[in-house]
């Protein structure tokens, strides 16, 4: 999934820093997990990971990629046409094949919330003008999400199975979304990717290393997760660094994660859903220093790594002072690595990027 601040390309740099401060894996907490790329890398390296985020869409990705060790099996009764060869269950890929075959005329893939509000034409001739998805893909997204909702309500699938399927749908929808990478706006003509049919591809959970304890996903504020987890070896902090609020930039993945029972009240040209409860103080310049202090006070880690962009709302010196004040002052170190900026759009009259390359700062302090 295309995501602002995604650290996939920086994983070698980040993991090298982790190995330098603690060669042997232990217990880590990643309370700003996003798409869970760093949590996945830590788990693959043998760490027990507690990951978290405010957003429900991130939680689904965390469950799929970090909490699960392998894809579960599903009751064959979910797909009446399945031929399980005498088994009472079917595999995850087989279930996705059945979900992808939903017939738009069977009542489960007709006009639903997404096709009504996020395709060019809604039901009964109402034209909202939002071109996030083709009409066909909007209907398919509705059918898949509503079926997941029904199976969950009937207790035919559990929490982790539901979140895995939701994560699968979020990634599938992102591949055919008529956007430039974020959902703050849509393109005014249908792009080639948006014309392709929705494809549900299996997500591969990260296997657990031999002897490692189970990983867990969490949804909620970073400080609450840190307090709940307690002492760990590593606290990895990767908060938002600019004023762009993620709930607005990713409101459609969030809608797919939350569902629409009951339907949310949407607003504006892009169909934003209510999000005040999940807006971050890290994205508000006057509040960002207090947010930093609160999360450092809650962090009970032997090592703290704080990842931040050099164009962020907090300046480098303020972060250094805060980390020196939290841990052993003489242990403070700064790692940095340049990387190519993610652009969701081109330079224009309303936006001009200062440069193509930015620098990731990785602040470190030892606390014990």
Phi and psi in degrees as a GROMACS rama.xvg file:
@    title "Ramachandran Plot"
@    xaxis  label "Phi"
@    yaxis  label "Psi"
@TYPE xy
-71.2748  128.677  UNK-2
-151.822  129.858  UNK-3
-60.0914  132.113  UNK-4
79.3713  6.37759  UNK-5
-58.9864  135.557  UNK-6
-101.398  13.9431  UNK-7
-54.4168  -44.9056  UNK-8
-71.7158  -16.771  UNK-9
-99.6988  3.1914  UNK-10
-55.2626  -47.1344  UNK-11
-57.3563  -42.021  UNK-12
-63.2137  -46.0985  UNK-13
-66.1755  -44.4968  UNK-14
-69.4909  -30.9693  UNK-15
-63.4276  -41.767  UNK-16
-64.4981  -40.7511  UNK-17
-60.8955  -45.6049  UNK-18
-64.3847  -31.9194  UNK-19
-70.2649  -32.5123  UNK-20
-90.3884  -26.7705  UNK-21
-152.698  97.9017  UNK-22
-61.6624  -38.2342  UNK-23
-90.3193  135.165  UNK-24
-65.8951  151.003  UNK-25
-142.562  -132.6  UNK-26
-111.622  130.57  UNK-27
-126.032  153.373  UNK-28
-127.314  127.356  UNK-29
-124.486  85.3221  UNK-30
-84.9891  0.837936  UNK-31
-123.037  60.9442  UNK-32
-72.4113  -29.8038  UNK-33
60.6318  -120.947  UNK-34
-84.7613  4.20278  UNK-35
72.9179  21.7929  UNK-36
-65.7688  -40.2906  UNK-37
-72.91  -41.1388  UNK-38
-59.1839  -40.4629  UNK-39
-61.4284  -44.5019  UNK-40
-64.0498  -40.837  UNK-41
-64.2203  -44.73  UNK-42
-61.744  -43.7659  UNK-43
-62.1192  -27.7375  UNK-44
-85.7517  2.11563  UNK-45
104.258  2.14573  UNK-46
-80.4678  147.483  UNK-47
-85.9811  125.001  UNK-48
-118.801  132.817  UNK-49
-108.116  108.439  UNK-50
-108.171  154.627  UNK-51
-159.317  167.565  UNK-52
-171.225  159.979  UNK-53
-71.3595  -31.7638  UNK-54
-86.6537  141.18  UNK-55
-66.9133  -32.9529  UNK-56
-65.7374  -39.2271  UNK-57
-65.033  -40.6788  UNK-58
-58.5727  -43.2964  UNK-59
-60.2344  -43.0929  UNK-60
-66.7189  -36.4387  UNK-61
-64.0144  -45.1113  UNK-62
-60.0901  -45.9906  UNK-63
-65.7465  -39.1735  UNK-64
-100.722  -24.9194  UNK-65
-119.388  -49.8684  UNK-66
-68.4116  -43.2356  UNK-67
-74.5247  140.022  UNK-68
-95.9153  -22.9481  UNK-69
-157.337  159.183  UNK-70
-68.1827  134.656  UNK-71
-76.7297  169.231  UNK-72
-100.473  159.986  UNK-73
-125.939  152.506  UNK-74
-60.1962  133.446  UNK-75
-65.2337  -21.371  UNK-76
-67.3733  -13.6264  UNK-77
-64.5521  -28.9647  UNK-78
-120.163  95.1347  UNK-79
-55.3095  -28.7893  UNK-80
-85.3936  -1.1561  UNK-81
-68.2951  149.016  UNK-82
-118.732  88.4662  UNK-83
-78.79  8.47132  UNK-84
55.1435  46.5723  UNK-85
84.5122  -5.18798  UNK-86
-90.9955  153.559  UNK-87
-89.7584  -1.0558  UNK-88
-137.598  166.522  UNK-89
-131.994  160.705  UNK-90
-79.2041  163.251  UNK-91
-57.5604  -48.0609  UNK-92
-60.5485  -38.7669  UNK-93
-65.0751  -38.3773  UNK-94
-63.4308  -41.7401  UNK-95
-62.3712  -37.1388  UNK-96
-60.2274  -42.8864  UNK-97
-65.3994  -40.5089  UNK-98
-64.8068  -39.1855  UNK-99
-66.8122  -21.5658  UNK-100
-89.7751  10.2868  UNK-101
-55.0621  129.171  UNK-102
-85.8098  123.964  UNK-103
-60.9073  -16.9575  UNK-104
-96.2236  1.00786  UNK-105
-90.9036  4.83863  UNK-106
96.9863  -15.3328  UNK-107
-102.838  -10.4927  UNK-108
-124.744  21.5676  UNK-109
-83.646  -155.008  UNK-110
-66.3011  122.388  UNK-111
-129.681  -162.241  UNK-112
-64.5593  -43.9969  UNK-113
-69.4041  -47.5694  UNK-114
-65.5612  -27.9821  UNK-115
-73.6821  -42.3281  UNK-116
-108.576  -15.9722  UNK-117
-127.119  16.8369  UNK-118
-119.032  170.331  UNK-119
-60.754  -39.6604  UNK-120
-124.978  129.121  UNK-121
-88.0206  -171.476  UNK-122
-70.3635  159.751  UNK-123
55.1423  30.3665  UNK-124
78.1188  4.82636  UNK-125
-75.2372  123.122  UNK-126
-107.983  105.744  UNK-127
-83.7671  -21.5784  UNK-128
78.9703  8.54203  UNK-129
-89.4015  117.268  UNK-130
-105.332  51.9095  UNK-131
-76.1963  -33.5124  UNK-132
-140.319  156.731  UNK-133
-66.8769  160.611  UNK-134
-59.1858  -42.4508  UNK-135
-64.6681  -44.4434  UNK-136
-69.6616  -35.1488  UNK-137
-59.9704  -43.711  UNK-138
-65.5169  -39.9221  UNK-139
-66.629  -41.813  UNK-140
-59.8929  -44.8297  UNK-141
-57.2281  -48.4907  UNK-142
-61.6434  -43.4635  UNK-143
-65.9583  -47.9314  UNK-144
-65.6094  -38.5538  UNK-145
-69.7713  -31.9472  UNK-146
-69.5079  -40.3128  UNK-147
-59.6614  -43.1549  UNK-148
-60.5889  -42.9352  UNK-149
-67.0221  -45.4325  UNK-150
-60.6485  -38.5399  UNK-151
-66.8777  -46.3184  UNK-152
-61.9768  -30.0049  UNK-153
-89.711  5.46774  UNK-154
58.8147  31.7174  UNK-155
-88.75  -17.9237  UNK-156
-134.269  153.6  UNK-157
-94.0999  -174.747  UNK-158
-59.0837  -50.8942  UNK-159
-67.6738  -37.5414  UNK-160
-63.9588  -42.9781  UNK-161
-63.0169  -44.1516  UNK-162
-66.972  -34.8652  UNK-163
-61.9845  -44.8424  UNK-164
-67.7192  -37.404  UNK-165
-64.1357  -44.5764  UNK-166
-60.7849  -40.6203  UNK-167
-60.7701  -42.9155  UNK-168
-67.4023  -40.9947  UNK-169
-58.6191  -45.4604  UNK-170
-68.8146  -38.8656  UNK-171
-63.8908  -44.1356  UNK-172
-64.1195  -37.5576  UNK-173
-62.9802  -35.1941  UNK-174
-68.0928  -25.3806  UNK-175
-112.007  11.7315  UNK-176
-72.6944  138.084  UNK-177
-87.9133  62.33  UNK-178
-133.122  174.51  UNK-179
-96.8111  10.1821  UNK-180
134.206  -27.2414  UNK-181
-125.421  167.192  UNK-182
-103.131  17.172  UNK-183
-68.2628  -18.0842  UNK-184
-158.197  168.399  UNK-185
-121.844  159.51  UNK-186
-80.0508  143.896  UNK-187
-80.2331  -8.99475  UNK-188
-127.604  153.076  UNK-189
-74.722  118.832  UNK-190
-74.0486  161.749  UNK-191
-55.917  -40.9839  UNK-192
-64.2586  -33.0911  UNK-193
-73.7742  -16.941  UNK-194
-85.8779  -14.8578  UNK-195
-73.9868  150.871  UNK-196
-72.304  149.234  UNK-197
-57.4914  132.595  UNK-198
-128.236  119.689  UNK-199
-88.2519  108.346  UNK-200
-104.634  137.218  UNK-201
-61.5848  141.393  UNK-202
-94.1984  134.546  UNK-203
-93.0545  108.774  UNK-204
-61.0456  151.824  UNK-205
-79.1778  120.648  UNK-206
-63.2874  148.8  UNK-207
-83.768  136.831  UNK-208
-67.1537  153.165  UNK-209
-56.3576  127.374  UNK-210
84.6725  -9.54385  UNK-211
-77.2911  146.747  UNK-212
-78.227  162.808  UNK-213
-65.0733  143.609  UNK-214
-91.8754  157.753  UNK-215
-135.681  145.459  UNK-216
-105.94  153.336  UNK-217
-145.504  145.74  UNK-218
-121.855  121.084  UNK-219
156.361  -177.921  UNK-220
-63.028  148.906  UNK-221
-58.9348  -45.2277  UNK-222
-61.9233  -36.2391  UNK-223
-66.4368  -41.3956  UNK-224
-64.7555  -44.8155  UNK-225
-60.1995  -41.8685  UNK-226
-66.5182  -37.7864  UNK-227
-70.7275  -36.3875  UNK-228
-74.2703  -39.5189  UNK-229
80.9535  -155.021  UNK-230
-62.7744  133.367  UNK-231
-138.006  170.206  UNK-232
-78.3146  -40.5428  UNK-233
-133.87  129.319  UNK-234
-110.749  118.591  UNK-235
-107.917  117.831  UNK-236
-112.716  121.648  UNK-237
-135.381  68.8579  UNK-238
-77.2497  167.201  UNK-239
-58.3691  147.558  UNK-240
-118.588  -7.89419  UNK-241
-132.4  -170.516  UNK-242
-83.5487  -0.580848  UNK-243
-77.0762  115.655  UNK-244
-80.1811  122.779  UNK-245
-60.8479  -36.6503  UNK-246
-59.0504  -31.1765  UNK-247
-81.6043  -35.0117  UNK-248
-76.0703  -20.2371  UNK-249
-131.668  42.7809  UNK-250
-70.0776  -27.8556  UNK-251
-77.1808  -45.108  UNK-252
-55.6233  -36.316  UNK-253
-66.9029  -40.1562  UNK-254
-61.1565  -42.8544  UNK-255
-64.8642  -34.2126  UNK-256
-71.5027  -40.9903  UNK-257
-82.3862  -28.2837  UNK-258
80.6591  -177.888  UNK-259
-133.644  42.943  UNK-260
-122.543  100.113  UNK-261
-78.3599  162.16  UNK-262
-62.4747  132.808  UNK-263
-76.3803  155.953  UNK-264
-80.5694  122.753  UNK-265
-106.089  158.718  UNK-266
-144.886  155.447  UNK-267
78.8057  176.614  UNK-268
-60.4511  -32.5064  UNK-269
-97.8844  -0.47585  UNK-270
71.1579  46.0907  UNK-271
-64.1448  145.275  UNK-272
-100.637  161.297  UNK-273
-55.7819  132.201  UNK-274
-145.182  8.52948  UNK-275
-58.2421  -34.8395  UNK-276
-68.9388  -17.7637  UNK-277
-117.691  14.1583  UNK-278
-75.8227  144.056  UNK-279
-103.638  136.523  UNK-280
-66.9724  -21.2893  UNK-281
-62.9222  -21.3107  UNK-282
-95.6717  9.28995  UNK-283
-121.422  111.269  UNK-284
-52.5155  -43.8654  UNK-285
-65.9735  -25.8059  UNK-286
-97.5048  -14.1201  UNK-287
-60.0048  -40.9871  UNK-288
-60.6276  -40.3202  UNK-289
-67.8658  -35.5562  UNK-290
-63.5713  -39.2145  UNK-291
-63.3601  -46.0388  UNK-292
-63.7109  -40.0019  UNK-293
-64.7372  -42.1535  UNK-294
-73.3839  -33.1645  UNK-295
-69.0888  -35.9206  UNK-296
-65.5122  -33.6633  UNK-297
-81.4347  -19.5096  UNK-298
-76.3853  119.094  UNK-299
-115.667  71.9897  UNK-300
-123.427  145.74  UNK-301
-66.7683  -34.0142  UNK-302
-126.099  139.439  UNK-303
-122.118  126.473  UNK-304
-114.862  127.069  UNK-305
-120.15  112.76  UNK-306
-97.4667  129.616  UNK-307
-154.901  143.655  UNK-308
-79.6172  148.207  UNK-309
-76.4223  -0.831249  UNK-310
-107.668  18.4502  UNK-311
-74.9544  169.735  UNK-312
-67.7147  -30.252  UNK-313
-92.741  134.899  UNK-314
-83.2256  158.925  UNK-315
-58.6344  -39.9246  UNK-316
-66.6826  -37.1901  UNK-317
-65.7341  -39.3151  UNK-318
-66.4518  -43.7498  UNK-319
-60.6929  -44.169  UNK-320
-60.1771  -43.7185  UNK-321
-64.6573  -41.78  UNK-322
-71.7738  -38.5182  UNK-323
-62.6328  -36.6303  UNK-324
-70.8371  -25.1411  UNK-325
-85.061  -34.4941  UNK-326
-119.564  -154.629  UNK-327
-79.1317  114.024  UNK-328
-54.3158  -40.9605  UNK-329
-73.8763  -9.83352  UNK-330
-86.5812  -8.35298  UNK-331
-60.5  135.142  UNK-332
-141.119  157.613  UNK-333
-128.15  121.668  UNK-334
-105.058  148.771  UNK-335
-148.731  155.382  UNK-336
-153.179  125.999  UNK-337
-76.0079  151.159  UNK-338
-153.557  161.969  UNK-339
-76.9244  132.967  UNK-340
-61.3351  142.764  UNK-341
-81.872  126.579  UNK-342
-114.519  122.686  UNK-343
-90.8854  -10.4827  UNK-344
-157.713  175.251  UNK-345
-92.8853  166.648  UNK-346
-59.0972  145.025  UNK-347
-162.708  -169.844  UNK-348
-64.9305  -23.8323  UNK-349
-107.617  -2.64648  UNK-350
-153.748  137.762  UNK-351
-142.226  118.412  UNK-352
-75.4277  138.048  UNK-353
-68.9868  -36.2796  UNK-354
-161.196  163.656  UNK-355
-80.1038  -31.2996  UNK-356
-104.22  139.659  UNK-357
-124.881  170.705  UNK-358
-122.119  127.947  UNK-359
-88.4618  124.687  UNK-360
-100.68  129.11  UNK-361
-116.563  102.03  UNK-362
-86.3803  137.774  UNK-363
-130.452  141.56  UNK-364
-146.505  143.906  UNK-365
-96.4889  137.539  UNK-366
-108.932  -10.7405  UNK-367
